[in-house]
Amino acid sequence: MQTVPFLSSLLRRFLIIGMLLLQPGLREAAGGGTRQGQEALRTAFGPREGCFVFTDCATGETIRQEPAMAARPFPPCSTFKIWNAAIGLEEGILSRADEPFYQWDGVKRFIPEWNRDLTLREAFAASCVPAFQQLARKIGEPAMKRWIEKLGYGDGNTAAGLDVFWLPGEGRKPILISPDAQVALLRRLLAGELPFSRHTRTVLKEIMRVSEGEHGTLYGKTGTGGDGKERVGWFVGYVESGQKTFAFAALLRGPEITGRDARAVAEEFLRKEGLL
């Protein structure tokens, strides 16, 4: 496959700056990419602690901001909804993006969008925790464990409980996965290398679609959570731009961090690089 010259040059710059990151005092150049991309990441991250992983799905070429953090496992929070939905589709519990999915139980929760009946697409967009907890219970512990093992998802630890193992909380030890591993798994999904049907991949793509820009289409899922000691915000997904697809993971840490912050980092970078 022929590489688009601009993107090839972009990834070379990423790799060079990734090597420079090994030297002290160069964190401000961690973004790689074009000058605009570097400035976008500096602005978006600000003084906050975080990392960014960006992979060309065709070539596997990968750049990393803060490689040590990118290799460290964290609770996936609501980014696990990607895989929860995929497993539900494969198990025959789900079938379509716009089918009735969640019937509200009448309990008023702190996010208004959760307090009504939802389709799968709506529940995914609203990141409705009780809806996906209900889905996990329908999947059941044996099937969930089997799929976690089959996917090689994170450290495989589901001991915290069938409907909470992906969520951090005080006194709870959730499943852990690194930003590097999140991107690698997404790349395998997009390549058709995971044991999911074409139908499952199609529905996932429908519900993961976030926005469409002048230069590309963005797909992804946010995640937010903490255990009283550490709070993280995720945005993991991929962008289709021209004939190229790039998978990415943005992770931020801090007391007030949310997945929206991580999404803003990724979107600003992608726009500045002309990919969105």
Backbone as CSV, one residue per row, in Angstrom:
resi,resn,N_x,N_y,N_z,CA_x,CA_y,CA_z,C_x,C_y,C_z
1,MET,0.846,-1.199,0.000,0.000,0.000,0.000,0.880,1.246,0.000
2,GLN,0.590,2.215,-0.893,1.401,3.410,-0.978,1.087,4.323,0.188
3,THR,2.098,4.912,0.813,1.890,5.806,1.946,1.700,7.223,1.453
4,VAL,0.685,7.919,1.962,0.465,9.316,1.617,1.648,10.114,2.132
5,PRO,2.324,10.923,1.281,3.561,11.599,1.680,3.404,12.421,2.940
6,PHE,2.328,13.195,3.056,2.150,14.034,4.250,2.116,13.201,5.516
7,LEU,1.357,12.095,5.469,1.213,11.285,6.677,2.493,10.538,6.989
8,SER,3.229,10.109,5.949,4.506,9.467,6.194,5.453,10.431,6.884
9,SER,5.480,11.675,6.386,6.335,12.697,7.001,5.898,12.974,8.423
10,LEU,4.591,13.023,8.635,4.042,13.247,9.981,4.527,12.195,10.957
11,LEU,4.461,10.933,10.563,4.853,9.868,11.473,6.354,9.861,11.704
12,ARG,7.147,10.244,10.674,8.596,10.332,10.892,8.905,11.384,11.944
13,ARG,8.196,12.510,11.863,8.436,13.565,12.863,8.045,13.085,14.252
14,PHE,6.943,12.353,14.333,6.524,11.776,15.612,7.628,10.897,16.192
15,LEU,8.193,10.017,15.367,9.194,9.074,15.854,10.454,9.782,16.312
16,ILE,10.856,10.818,15.578,12.046,11.573,15.970,11.826,12.234,17.314
17,ILE,10.671,12.860,17.490,10.419,13.558,18.747,10.222,12.566,19.872
18,GLY,9.655,11.377,19.556,9.541,10.345,20.587,10.904,9.964,21.128
19,MET,11.944,9.909,20.244,13.288,9.608,20.701,13.830,10.739,21.559
20,LEU,13.486,11.977,21.188,13.946,13.115,21.981,13.358,13.113,23.379
21,LEU,12.191,12.487,23.526,11.542,12.440,24.837,12.380,11.711,25.870
22,LEU,13.306,10.879,25.416,14.168,10.176,26.344,15.116,11.133,27.044
23,GLN,15.292,12.344,26.485,16.155,13.329,27.095,15.348,14.175,28.067
24,PRO,15.926,14.549,29.222,15.198,15.359,30.192,14.908,16.742,29.632
25,GLY,13.817,17.329,30.113,13.512,18.707,29.781,12.833,18.901,28.455
26,LEU,12.441,17.821,27.765,11.854,17.981,26.445,10.382,17.605,26.409
27,ARG,9.714,17.594,27.549,8.311,17.189,27.565,7.452,18.106,26.716
28,GLU,7.847,19.399,26.585,7.031,20.328,25.823,6.979,19.959,24.344
29,ALA,7.912,19.139,23.867,7.919,18.731,22.458,7.293,17.376,22.258
30,ALA,6.612,16.869,23.305,6.168,15.484,23.282,5.116,15.186,22.233
31,GLY,4.466,16.223,21.673,3.378,15.947,20.765,3.802,15.343,19.453
32,GLY,4.972,15.679,18.951,5.362,15.208,17.641,4.495,15.846,16.577
33,GLY,4.449,15.247,15.394,3.622,15.762,14.329,4.097,17.119,13.855
34,THR,3.209,17.904,13.287,3.561,19.219,12.800,3.708,20.184,13.959
35,ARG,4.228,21.368,13.648,4.353,22.398,14.682,2.984,22.719,15.277
36,GLN,1.962,22.766,14.403,0.613,23.047,14.893,0.142,21.964,15.852
37,GLY,0.494,20.697,15.526,0.104,19.598,16.402,0.785,19.676,17.748
38,GLN,2.079,20.034,17.749,2.800,20.185,19.002,2.163,21.271,19.859
39,GLU,1.858,22.391,19.217,1.257,23.498,19.950,-0.124,23.121,20.474
40,ALA,-0.873,22.348,19.678,-2.205,21.920,20.091,-2.130,21.046,21.337
41,LEU,-1.176,20.106,21.356,-1.045,19.239,22.529,-0.561,20.010,23.747
42,ARG,0.371,20.947,23.547,0.835,21.764,24.674,-0.325,22.529,25.280
43,THR,-1.146,23.113,24.411,-2.284,23.891,24.885,-3.323,23.002,25.546
44,ALA,-3.627,21.881,24.900,-4.686,20.998,25.394,-4.310,20.324,26.711
45,PHE,-3.074,19.838,26.817,-2.646,19.196,28.057,-2.386,20.228,29.147
46,GLY,-1.819,21.374,28.778,-1.484,22.380,29.778,-0.569,21.782,30.837
47,PRO,-0.800,22.120,32.114,0.040,21.558,33.178,-0.401,20.173,33.629
48,ARG,-1.450,19.651,33.024,-2.019,18.381,33.483,-1.165,17.196,33.050
49,GLU,-1.209,16.154,33.845,-0.452,14.937,33.555,-1.264,14.049,32.620
50,GLY,-0.614,13.553,31.581,-1.340,12.696,30.654,-0.441,12.091,29.601
51,CYS,-1.037,11.261,28.766,-0.294,10.644,27.672,-1.198,10.515,26.461
52,PHE,-0.550,10.291,25.315,-1.271,10.174,24.055,-0.554,9.139,23.200
53,VAL,-1.318,8.191,22.660,-0.785,7.142,21.783,-1.529,7.232,20.457
54,PHE,-0.795,7.154,19.353,-1.363,7.388,18.029,-0.726,6.396,17.052
55,THR,-1.532,5.554,16.411,-1.017,4.477,15.561,-1.639,4.499,14.176
56,ASP,-0.807,4.375,13.174,-1.266,4.167,11.809,-1.712,2.710,11.711
57,CYS,-2.996,2.489,11.487,-3.520,1.117,11.508,-2.992,0.267,10.358
58,ALA,-2.579,0.874,9.272,-2.071,0.108,8.132,-0.640,-0.342,8.343
59,THR,0.198,0.541,8.883,1.627,0.243,9.004,2.046,-0.170,10.406
60,GLY,1.243,0.196,11.398,1.621,-0.077,12.779,2.564,0.950,13.367
61,GLU,2.966,1.943,12.564,3.837,2.993,13.081,3.117,3.730,14.204
62,THR,3.801,3.894,15.323,3.168,4.439,16.520,4.024,5.525,17.150
63,ILE,3.370,6.592,17.578,4.053,7.620,18.356,3.410,7.665,19.739
64,ARG,4.195,8.091,20.719,3.698,8.156,22.097,4.165,9.424,22.770
65,GLN,3.254,10.124,23.386,3.624,11.165,24.328,3.647,10.512,25.703
66,GLU,4.704,10.699,26.448,4.883,10.084,27.773,4.792,8.550,27.675
67,PRO,5.783,7.914,27.049,5.744,6.466,26.823,5.593,5.643,28.101
68,ALA,6.192,6.084,29.209,6.090,5.313,30.456,4.646,5.245,30.927
69,MET,3.938,6.353,30.836,2.532,6.355,31.240,1.680,5.564,30.254
70,ALA,2.038,5.625,28.964,1.284,4.892,27.950,1.364,3.389,28.162
71,ALA,2.437,2.933,28.801,2.619,1.498,29.057,2.025,1.064,30.390
72,ARG,1.631,2.015,31.217,1.102,1.689,32.550,-0.392,1.369,32.480
73,PRO,-0.839,0.310,33.152,-2.274,-0.018,33.118,-3.098,0.837,34.081
74,PHE,-4.301,1.184,33.638,-5.256,1.971,34.407,-6.636,1.321,34.294
75,PRO,-7.564,1.642,35.190,-8.942,1.167,35.014,-9.523,1.738,33.718
76,PRO,-10.206,0.944,32.917,-10.720,1.439,31.639,-11.930,2.343,31.766
77,CYS,-12.601,2.294,32.911,-13.825,3.074,33.112,-14.794,2.772,31.961
78,SER,-15.482,3.787,31.460,-16.526,3.527,30.462,-16.004,3.214,29.067
79,THR,-14.687,3.266,28.846,-14.193,2.814,27.535,-14.460,1.323,27.351
80,PHE,-14.676,0.602,28.450,-14.992,-0.827,28.328,-16.355,-1.046,27.669
81,LYS,-17.193,-0.026,27.601,-18.493,-0.169,26.952,-18.346,-0.601,25.492
82,ILE,-17.223,-0.260,24.853,-16.979,-0.729,23.483,-17.038,-2.257,23.453
83,TRP,-16.328,-2.871,24.376,-16.192,-4.322,24.382,-17.393,-4.994,25.016
84,ASN,-18.018,-4.332,25.981,-19.257,-4.850,26.567,-20.325,-4.973,25.484
85,ALA,-20.435,-3.914,24.650,-21.410,-3.932,23.554,-21.065,-5.014,22.534
86,ALA,-19.774,-5.130,22.194,-19.361,-6.137,21.214,-19.697,-7.540,21.697
87,ILE,-19.446,-7.811,22.964,-19.748,-9.132,23.527,-21.250,-9.369,23.533
88,GLY,-22.018,-8.344,23.887,-23.470,-8.469,23.861,-23.999,-8.774,22.471
89,LEU,-23.396,-8.178,21.456,-23.790,-8.453,20.077,-23.445,-9.889,19.686
90,GLU,-22.250,-10.329,20.045,-21.833,-11.689,19.699,-22.656,-12.747,20.436
91,GLU,-23.104,-12.413,21.639,-23.904,-13.362,22.426,-25.374,-13.367,22.028
92,GLY,-25.740,-12.494,21.094,-27.127,-12.451,20.624,-28.067,-11.687,21.529
93,ILE,-27.529,-10.976,22.513,-28.359,-10.176,23.417,-28.743,-8.863,22.741
94,LEU,-27.848,-8.337,21.906,-28.067,-7.115,21.146,-28.060,-7.452,19.658
95,SER,-28.709,-6.592,18.866,-28.692,-6.848,17.423,-28.524,-5.591,16.582
96,ARG,-29.058,-4.445,17.040,-29.013,-3.238,16.220,-28.695,-2.012,17.081
97,ALA,-28.166,-0.978,16.432,-27.802,0.248,17.149,-29.018,0.969,17.703
98,ASP,-30.126,0.921,16.960,-31.287,1.713,17.357,-32.429,0.883,17.925
99,GLU,-32.116,-0.319,18.372,-33.134,-1.148,19.008,-33.343,-0.703,20.453
100,PRO,-34.525,-0.959,21.031,-34.711,-0.706,22.461,-33.675,-1.509,23.254
101,PHE,-33.003,-0.864,24.167,-31.895,-1.492,24.873,-32.072,-1.432,26.381
102,TYR,-32.337,-0.240,26.887,-32.395,-0.038,28.332,-33.765,0.494,28.726
103,GLN,-34.413,-0.223,29.622,-35.684,0.246,30.169,-35.411,0.850,31.538
104,TRP,-35.648,2.144,31.642,-35.370,2.860,32.886,-36.162,2.255,34.043
105,ASP,-35.464,2.088,35.179,-36.097,1.470,36.336,-36.809,2.459,37.244
106,GLY,-36.860,3.727,36.842,-37.562,4.738,37.634,-36.713,5.393,38.706
107,VAL,-35.496,4.904,38.894,-34.596,5.497,39.893,-33.910,6.712,39.276
108,LYS,-34.081,7.890,39.881,-33.467,9.098,39.347,-31.986,9.127,39.713
109,ARG,-31.151,9.243,38.675,-29.702,9.279,38.862,-29.168,10.653,38.489
110,PHE,-27.899,10.904,38.819,-27.366,12.260,38.723,-27.158,12.746,37.297
111,ILE,-27.201,11.861,36.317,-27.097,12.266,34.911,-28.489,12.152,34.281
112,PRO,-29.101,13.289,33.918,-30.491,13.271,33.432,-30.730,12.337,32.249
113,GLU,-29.728,12.218,31.354,-29.904,11.377,30.167,-30.110,9.908,30.510
114,TRP,-29.753,9.505,31.719,-29.918,8.117,32.135,-31.336,7.821,32.619
115,ASN,-32.123,8.861,32.849,-33.429,8.690,33.488,-34.548,8.563,32.462
116,ARG,-34.354,7.672,31.511,-35.371,7.382,30.496,-34.974,6.100,29.767
117,ASP,-35.902,5.549,28.996,-35.574,4.391,28.169,-34.605,4.820,27.066
118,LEU,-33.673,3.915,26.713,-32.631,4.266,25.751,-32.408,3.145,24.744
119,THR,-32.084,3.541,23.510,-31.598,2.573,22.528,-30.118,2.304,22.826
120,LEU,-29.546,1.323,22.154,-28.128,1.045,22.333,-27.290,2.261,21.954
121,ARG,-27.602,2.886,20.828,-26.855,4.067,20.393,-26.935,5.178,21.438
122,GLU,-28.146,5.417,21.957,-28.338,6.479,22.945,-27.625,6.169,24.258
123,ALA,-27.689,4.921,24.689,-27.045,4.531,25.943,-25.530,4.642,25.846
124,PHE,-24.990,4.305,24.682,-23.548,4.413,24.462,-23.126,5.872,24.472
125,ALA,-23.877,6.716,23.769,-23.546,8.142,23.707,-23.655,8.799,25.077
126,ALA,-24.652,8.393,25.870,-24.839,8.957,27.209,-23.950,8.293,28.247
127,SER,-23.228,7.249,27.835,-22.365,6.468,28.734,-23.147,6.008,29.962
128,CYS,-24.317,5.431,29.695,-25.243,5.056,30.756,-24.747,3.813,31.507
129,VAL,-24.178,4.038,32.674,-23.594,2.947,33.458,-24.616,1.873,33.809
130,PRO,-25.801,2.224,34.347,-26.737,1.148,34.703,-27.176,0.302,33.511
131,ALA,-27.238,0.892,32.324,-27.622,0.127,31.129,-26.577,-0.939,30.815
132,PHE,-25.307,-0.575,30.896,-24.261,-1.529,30.557,-23.952,-2.478,31.707
133,GLN,-24.293,-2.089,32.925,-24.229,-3.048,34.032,-25.286,-4.132,33.833
134,GLN,-26.466,-3.704,33.398,-27.531,-4.666,33.113,-27.131,-5.612,31.986
135,LEU,-26.472,-5.068,30.961,-26.003,-5.890,29.854,-24.988,-6.922,30.350
136,ALA,-24.059,-6.501,31.192,-23.053,-7.430,31.720,-23.717,-8.577,32.470
137,ARG,-24.756,-8.270,33.240,-25.464,-9.333,33.992,-26.163,-10.291,33.040
138,LYS,-26.676,-9.775,31.922,-27.315,-10.651,30.934,-26.276,-11.536,30.247
139,ILE,-25.107,-11.002,29.989,-24.032,-11.798,29.392,-23.645,-12.934,30.326
140,GLY,-23.564,-12.623,31.608,-23.256,-13.637,32.620,-21.757,-13.792,32.846
141,GLU,-21.409,-14.240,34.025,-19.999,-14.332,34.403,-19.191,-15.303,33.548
142,PRO,-19.680,-16.523,33.288,-18.865,-17.455,32.479,-18.546,-16.912,31.094
143,ALA,-19.558,-16.358,30.414,-19.327,-15.835,29.063,-18.431,-14.607,29.099
144,MET,-18.633,-13.740,30.075,-17.813,-12.533,30.168,-16.350,-12.899,30.386
145,LYS,-16.084,-13.814,31.289,-14.702,-14.242,31.536,-14.100,-14.882,30.295
146,ARG,-14.900,-15.666,29.595,-14.412,-16.328,28.389,-14.007,-15.297,27.333
147,TRP,-14.823,-14.249,27.180,-14.525,-13.227,26.195,-13.323,-12.370,26.606
148,ILE,-13.226,-12.034,27.875,-12.081,-11.256,28.351,-10.784,-12.002,28.059
149,GLU,-10.805,-13.301,28.292,-9.619,-14.123,28.022,-9.355,-14.215,26.524
150,LYS,-10.410,-14.386,25.749,-10.263,-14.525,24.302,-9.680,-13.249,23.680
151,LEU,-10.099,-12.100,24.199,-9.611,-10.828,23.687,-8.235,-10.471,24.230
152,GLY,-7.842,-11.115,25.324,-6.602,-10.725,25.987,-6.721,-9.326,26.554
153,TYR,-7.888,-9.022,27.129,-8.177,-7.663,27.567,-7.490,-7.343,28.888
154,GLY,-6.543,-6.424,28.843,-5.883,-5.954,30.058,-5.286,-7.077,30.877
155,ASP,-5.414,-6.939,32.208,-4.863,-7.978,33.092,-5.856,-9.102,33.358
156,GLY,-7.062,-9.007,32.740,-8.039,-10.092,32.833,-8.754,-10.211,34.156
157,ASN,-8.557,-9.279,35.084,-9.109,-9.395,36.432,-10.556,-8.907,36.496
158,THR,-11.486,-9.837,36.650,-12.906,-9.476,36.791,-13.426,-9.765,38.196
159,ALA,-12.512,-9.949,39.141,-12.892,-10.374,40.489,-13.707,-9.329,41.239
160,ALA,-13.651,-8.073,40.822,-14.397,-7.026,41.535,-15.901,-7.207,41.411
161,GLY,-16.337,-7.963,40.410,-17.767,-8.199,40.238,-18.190,-8.047,38.802
162,LEU,-19.119,-8.866,38.370,-19.536,-8.919,36.973,-19.987,-7.574,36.435
163,ASP,-20.668,-6.775,37.250,-21.225,-5.520,36.741,-20.464,-4.277,37.201
164,VAL,-19.260,-4.460,37.757,-18.464,-3.299,38.187,-16.973,-3.443,37.892
165,PHE,-16.540,-4.551,37.325,-15.100,-4.826,37.266,-14.306,-3.821,36.441
166,TRP,-14.960,-3.057,35.584,-14.262,-2.058,34.764,-14.283,-0.671,35.411
167,LEU,-14.968,-0.545,36.546,-15.146,0.757,37.192,-14.289,0.877,38.446
168,PRO,-13.436,1.907,38.548,-12.674,2.091,39.778,-13.578,2.565,40.909
169,GLY,-13.184,2.272,42.113,-13.941,2.705,43.285,-13.152,2.395,44.544
170,GLU,-13.476,3.056,45.618,-12.759,2.837,46.871,-12.916,1.386,47.308
171,GLY,-11.790,0.759,47.626,-11.805,-0.625,48.083,-12.023,-1.648,46.992
172,ARG,-12.037,-1.213,45.741,-12.286,-2.117,44.617,-11.044,-2.206,43.744
173,LYS,-10.711,-3.416,43.301,-9.584,-3.608,42.395,-10.137,-3.958,41.015
174,PRO,-10.247,-2.961,40.126,-10.839,-3.214,38.808,-9.846,-3.850,37.840
175,ILE,-10.360,-4.261,36.708,-9.502,-4.701,35.616,-8.657,-3.509,35.167
176,LEU,-7.446,-3.752,34.705,-6.537,-2.677,34.304,-6.051,-2.907,32.878
177,ILE,-5.914,-1.808,32.131,-5.408,-1.878,30.761,-4.636,-0.601,30.461
178,SER,-3.563,-0.707,29.717,-2.741,0.458,29.397,-3.254,1.164,28.145
179,PRO,-2.912,2.446,27.979,-3.231,3.120,26.718,-2.643,2.402,25.509
180,ASP,-1.421,1.886,25.634,-0.828,1.113,24.539,-1.712,-0.073,24.166
181,ALA,-2.185,-0.797,25.174,-3.003,-1.983,24.927,-4.369,-1.612,24.362
182,GLN,-4.921,-0.485,24.795,-6.198,-0.026,24.240,-6.066,0.176,22.727
183,VAL,-4.991,0.849,22.312,-4.788,1.132,20.892,-4.527,-0.159,20.116
184,ALA,-3.733,-1.045,20.677,-3.431,-2.311,19.991,-4.698,-3.130,19.771
185,LEU,-5.585,-3.136,20.758,-6.829,-3.901,20.641,-7.748,-3.283,19.592
186,LEU,-7.830,-1.967,19.569,-8.643,-1.300,18.556,-8.108,-1.574,17.156
187,ARG,-6.798,-1.570,17.019,-6.215,-1.848,15.706,-6.587,-3.257,15.243
188,ARG,-6.561,-4.217,16.149,-6.941,-5.589,15.798,-8.425,-5.659,15.441
189,LEU,-9.260,-4.906,16.154,-10.690,-4.858,15.836,-10.894,-4.351,14.413
190,LEU,-10.236,-3.249,14.076,-10.414,-2.634,12.769,-9.869,-3.503,11.642
191,ALA,-8.867,-4.310,11.957,-8.281,-5.204,10.960,-9.067,-6.498,10.812
192,GLY,-10.102,-6.685,11.622,-10.875,-7.925,11.568,-10.150,-9.099,12.175
193,GLU,-9.196,-8.830,13.072,-8.391,-9.896,13.669,-8.965,-10.427,14.980
194,LEU,-10.022,-9.807,15.468,-10.672,-10.285,16.693,-11.856,-11.178,16.314
195,PRO,-12.272,-12.060,17.228,-13.342,-13.016,16.908,-14.738,-12.396,16.938
196,PHE,-14.903,-11.307,16.182,-16.190,-10.629,16.074,-16.671,-10.690,14.629
197,SER,-17.962,-10.851,14.457,-18.533,-10.912,13.119,-18.507,-9.540,12.450
198,ARG,-18.707,-9.548,11.132,-18.802,-8.291,10.395,-19.970,-7.451,10.929
199,HIS,-21.067,-8.117,11.274,-22.230,-7.395,11.801,-21.881,-6.677,13.104
200,THR,-21.187,-7.362,13.993,-20.790,-6.747,15.263,-19.911,-5.535,15.009
201,ARG,-18.962,-5.654,14.112,-18.063,-4.535,13.813,-18.830,-3.362,13.205
202,THR,-19.833,-3.675,12.389,-20.636,-2.613,11.766,-21.436,-1.849,12.815
203,VAL,-22.075,-2.578,13.731,-22.868,-1.918,14.773,-21.966,-1.108,15.705
204,LEU,-20.812,-1.654,16.054,-19.862,-0.901,16.886,-19.487,0.409,16.209
205,LYS,-19.210,0.351,14.927,-18.835,1.567,14.209,-19.959,2.590,14.255
206,GLU,-21.197,2.120,14.138,-22.345,3.028,14.199,-22.433,3.730,15.547
207,ILE,-22.312,2.977,16.628,-22.513,3.585,17.949,-21.288,4.378,18.411
208,MET,-20.106,4.072,17.855,-18.899,4.783,18.254,-18.705,6.094,17.500
209,ARG,-19.480,6.331,16.472,-19.300,7.557,15.679,-19.580,8.783,16.533
210,VAL,-18.606,9.679,16.583,-18.691,10.865,17.438,-18.977,12.116,16.628
211,SER,-18.203,12.327,15.559,-18.369,13.550,14.781,-17.721,13.381,13.415
212,GLU,-18.085,14.288,12.513,-17.486,14.303,11.181,-16.953,15.695,10.917
213,GLY,-15.686,15.790,10.541,-15.077,17.074,10.234,-14.816,17.204,8.746
214,GLU,-14.165,18.288,8.386,-13.878,18.551,6.976,-12.936,17.508,6.389
215,HIS,-12.058,16.945,7.235,-11.023,16.052,6.728,-11.156,14.610,7.198
216,GLY,-12.108,14.309,8.079,-12.203,12.940,8.563,-13.376,12.726,9.489
217,THR,-13.570,11.459,9.860,-14.662,11.074,10.754,-14.071,10.454,12.011
218,LEU,-14.602,10.873,13.157,-14.075,10.470,14.457,-14.991,9.458,15.122
219,TYR,-14.393,8.393,15.674,-15.113,7.353,16.409,-14.416,7.173,17.758
220,GLY,-15.198,6.964,18.813,-14.525,6.768,20.090,-15.456,6.658,21.263
221,LYS,-14.834,6.517,22.440,-15.574,6.423,23.700,-14.759,7.069,24.812
222,THR,-15.428,7.885,25.583,-14.803,8.491,26.757,-14.937,7.565,27.959
223,GLY,-14.194,7.896,28.995,-14.304,7.172,30.261,-13.775,8.047,31.377
224,THR,-14.445,8.009,32.520,-14.047,8.813,33.677,-14.212,7.985,34.933
225,GLY,-13.256,8.098,35.851,-13.434,7.390,37.116,-12.275,7.602,38.058
226,GLY,-12.511,7.261,39.337,-11.468,7.377,40.338,-11.785,6.511,41.540
227,ASP,-10.763,6.321,42.363,-10.923,5.483,43.557,-10.685,6.258,44.848
228,GLY,-10.720,7.580,44.763,-10.445,8.401,45.926,-8.985,8.799,46.034
229,LYS,-8.116,8.082,45.320,-6.684,8.390,45.331,-6.227,8.923,43.979
230,GLU,-6.771,8.364,42.922,-6.384,8.752,41.569,-7.626,8.808,40.694
231,ARG,-7.701,9.864,39.879,-8.828,10.033,38.972,-8.284,10.131,37.551
232,VAL,-8.941,9.439,36.615,-8.480,9.437,35.230,-9.617,9.781,34.285
233,GLY,-9.229,10.319,33.143,-10.159,10.566,32.048,-9.580,9.990,30.771
234,TRP,-10.370,9.210,30.057,-9.950,8.538,28.824,-10.729,9.080,27.617
235,PHE,-10.087,8.988,26.465,-10.801,8.989,25.192,-10.036,8.060,24.263
236,VAL,-10.664,6.968,23.862,-10.026,6.004,22.971,-10.897,5.834,21.735
237,GLY,-10.246,5.632,20.593,-11.016,5.465,19.370,-10.133,5.492,18.150
238,TYR,-10.718,5.949,17.049,-9.965,6.013,15.797,-10.544,7.101,14.908
239,VAL,-9.748,7.536,13.939,-10.188,8.531,12.977,-9.936,7.991,11.584
240,GLU,-10.906,8.152,10.707,-10.759,7.820,9.298,-10.583,9.114,8.535
241,SER,-9.472,9.240,7.821,-9.176,10.466,7.089,-8.574,10.092,5.744
242,GLY,-9.256,10.464,4.664,-8.814,10.033,3.341,-8.875,8.519,3.260
243,GLN,-7.776,7.911,2.881,-7.709,6.456,2.790,-7.016,5.844,4.007
244,LYS,-6.794,6.640,5.031,-6.031,6.191,6.192,-6.912,6.105,7.435
245,THR,-6.520,5.186,8.338,-7.193,5.056,9.630,-6.129,5.061,10.723
246,PHE,-6.360,5.859,11.741,-5.445,5.954,12.866,-6.210,5.648,14.158
247,ALA,-5.664,4.772,14.979,-6.232,4.485,16.297,-5.455,5.285,17.339
248,PHE,-6.132,5.659,18.421,-5.472,6.500,19.418,-6.059,6.249,20.807
249,ALA,-5.318,6.688,21.803,-5.811,6.719,23.186,-5.237,7.951,23.855
250,ALA,-6.097,8.752,24.456,-5.676,9.900,25.254,-6.080,9.617,26.701
251,LEU,-5.165,9.859,27.618,-5.430,9.633,29.047,-4.914,10.822,29.833
252,LEU,-5.745,11.332,30.732,-5.348,12.414,31.633,-5.557,11.965,33.070
253,ARG,-4.743,12.506,33.980,-4.892,12.224,35.407,-4.981,13.538,36.165
254,GLY,-5.828,13.574,37.183,-5.942,14.778,38.001,-7.245,14.804,38.763
255,PRO,-7.353,15.622,39.790,-8.519,15.632,40.682,-9.843,15.943,39.996
256,GLU,-9.835,16.805,38.983,-11.086,17.223,38.342,-11.210,16.697,36.913
257,ILE,-10.368,15.773,36.535,-10.310,15.297,35.149,-11.553,14.489,34.786
258,THR,-11.991,14.636,33.538,-13.066,13.798,32.994,-12.671,13.315,31.598
259,GLY,-13.445,12.392,31.088,-13.226,11.919,29.733,-13.392,13.013,28.695
260,ARG,-14.223,14.011,28.999,-14.391,15.129,28.068,-13.077,15.876,27.860
261,ASP,-12.278,15.971,28.931,-10.973,16.629,28.805,-10.059,15.842,27.870
262,ALA,-10.065,14.522,28.017,-9.230,13.680,27.149,-9.701,13.770,25.707
263,ARG,-11.014,13.798,25.508,-11.539,13.936,24.152,-11.103,15.260,23.535
264,ALA,-11.124,16.331,24.311,-10.719,17.642,23.804,-9.262,17.634,23.357
265,VAL,-8.403,16.945,24.101,-6.990,16.831,23.725,-6.863,16.156,22.364
266,ALA,-7.526,14.997,22.217,-7.430,14.250,20.968,-8.000,15.040,19.799
267,GLU,-9.153,15.667,19.986,-9.788,16.403,18.888,-8.947,17.592,18.451
268,GLU,-8.378,18.314,19.408,-7.569,19.467,19.033,-6.349,19.036,18.234
269,PHE,-5.716,17.967,18.663,-4.556,17.449,17.941,-4.946,17.023,16.524
270,LEU,-6.017,16.238,16.396,-6.429,15.730,15.088,-6.805,16.856,14.141
271,ARG,-7.475,17.875,14.647,-7.827,19.018,13.796,-6.575,19.754,13.314
272,LYS,-5.640,19.989,14.224,-4.420,20.707,13.864,-3.586,19.924,12.853
273,GLU,-3.673,18.596,12.906,-2.928,17.775,11.964,-3.666,17.561,10.644
274,GLY,-4.848,18.154,10.512,-5.591,18.043,9.265,-6.227,16.691,9.053
275,LEU,-6.514,15.971,10.150,-7.103,14.632,10.050,-8.582,14.623,10.408
276,LEU,-9.127,15.756,10.832,-10.524,15.798,11.279,-11.201,17.045,10.741
